[in-house]
Amino acid sequence: MNFYTQELKLNLLPPDKLYCDFNYWSALFTQDMSILWEKGHCVPLKNLPSEVSDMIFPYLLLALSDYKILNKKNLKGIGLDNLLNLWFDKYSLNKNGYFQLTCSTRTNII
């Protein structure tokens, strides 16, 4: 009997920077949102107040979606919900409009 096994290679480590196309979405940002990103700078997503987290959440989904599209070969079969569950607690806000790995996550990966 011959069994065919296929080797599956996945890299599920979160990238250092998870970009949201800030220029594209900037039309959706109001002055309040810019202030929110500024005040939330380096605050882990899991530590944000729920009201702030609710406002940031759509941008995190957009960033994850953009990342998944750019890496569709490597992330085939992995949904946004899985990435969100795996990575939500590993990111903080950056005032420049992206989500960055928290210091503790970056240290644990290296």
Phi and psi in degrees as a GROMACS rama.xvg file:
@    title "Ramachandran Plot"
@    xaxis  label "Phi"
@    yaxis  label "Psi"
@TYPE xy
-108.536  125.817  ASN-2
-108.925  133.969  PHE-3
-99.0609  120.937  TYR-4
-115.979  136.522  THR-5
-105.308  130.057  GLN-6
-81.2898  128.231  GLU-7
-106.907  122.583  LEU-8
-116.847  117.391  LYS-9
-127.453  140.359  LEU-10
-114.003  101.051  ASN-11
-100.334  12.5569  LEU-12
-73.8247  137.247  LEU-13
-69.5952  142.425  PRO-14
-69.7464  158.394  PRO-15
-58.1114  -42.5109  ASP-16
-128.068  133.926  LYS-17
-115.468  105.82  LEU-18
-86.3539  142.353  TYR-19
-110.914  131.024  CYS-20
-65.614  85.5203  ASP-21
-59.3246  -41.1554  PHE-22
-61.7408  -42.2681  ASN-23
-65.7815  -43.8673  TYR-24
-88.638  -3.24525  TRP-25
-61.7003  -26.8968  SER-26
-62.9676  -24.4572  ALA-27
-86.1519  -17.7905  LEU-28
-78.9223  137.19  PHE-29
-103.247  176.012  THR-30
-57.4201  -38.8413  GLN-31
-62.767  -39.2939  ASP-32
-66.836  -40.0862  MET-33
-61.5674  -42.2119  SER-34
-64.288  -39.4859  ILE-35
-60.536  -45.5442  LEU-36
-64.289  -38.9621  TRP-37
-64.6214  -48.358  GLU-38
-71.1859  -26.914  LYS-39
-88.2351  4.74282  GLY-40
-52.3204  124.709  HIS-41
70.1378  8.27419  CYS-42
-85.6014  123.543  VAL-43
-57.3479  140.399  PRO-44
-55.2588  -38.1857  LEU-45
-67.9473  -15.9689  LYS-46
-98.8511  -1.36334  ASN-47
-72.741  145.405  LEU-48
-59.1169  149.73  PRO-49
-57.7737  -35.855  SER-50
-65.1954  -39.4681  GLU-51
-70.6765  -44.1386  VAL-52
-57.919  -40.3147  SER-53
-63.4173  -34.1096  ASP-54
-76.4027  -32.0362  MET-55
-82.6877  -28.5797  ILE-56
-50.1957  -46.136  PHE-57
-59.481  -33.3396  PRO-58
-72.9521  -34.0854  TYR-59
-64.5253  -43.2438  LEU-60
-61.2511  -40.9265  LEU-61
-63.6346  -42.857  LEU-62
-63.9188  -43.914  ALA-63
-62.7505  -40.7195  LEU-64
-63.2431  -46.2491  SER-65
-59.5792  -44.1192  ASP-66
-62.441  -43.2105  TYR-67
-64.4026  -41.2286  LYS-68
-63.438  -42.9358  ILE-69
-68.457  -22.1455  LEU-70
-121.501  36.3761  ASN-71
-62.1278  -30.7452  LYS-72
-66.5942  -42.2719  LYS-73
-78.6965  -23.6036  ASN-74
-111.859  19.7215  LEU-75
-59.0106  128.356  LYS-76
87.1867  -2.91479  GLY-77
-105.431  120.34  ILE-78
-84.4123  164.19  GLY-79
-59.1669  -35.2867  LEU-80
-61.6837  -37.5858  ASP-81
-69.0658  -43.2943  ASN-82
-62.1283  -40.8714  LEU-83
-61.5259  -45.5348  LEU-84
-64.527  -37.9096  ASN-85
-74.3684  -34.9569  LEU-86
-113.246  -12.4716  TRP-87
-52.8052  -45.7622  PHE-88
-80.0635  0.582709  ASP-89
-100.827  -3.53066  LYS-90
-116.676  154.64  TYR-91
-129.081  168.1  SER-92
-78.6917  147.889  LEU-93
-122.137  133.785  ASN-94
-62.398  -13.9662  LYS-95
-87.3919  9.51339  ASN-96
92.9828  23.951  GLY-97
-137.61  169.295  TYR-98
-100.883  130.548  PHE-99
-118.582  152.975  GLN-100
-61.2903  140.786  LEU-101
-68.4717  157.434  THR-102
-57.2371  -42.3579  CYS-103
-65.8824  -35.2636  SER-104
-68.1385  -43.632  THR-105
-62.0943  -40.5116  ARG-106
-66.1177  -41.0303  THR-107
-69.0293  -29.8524  ASN-108
-74.4202  -39.0561  ILE-109
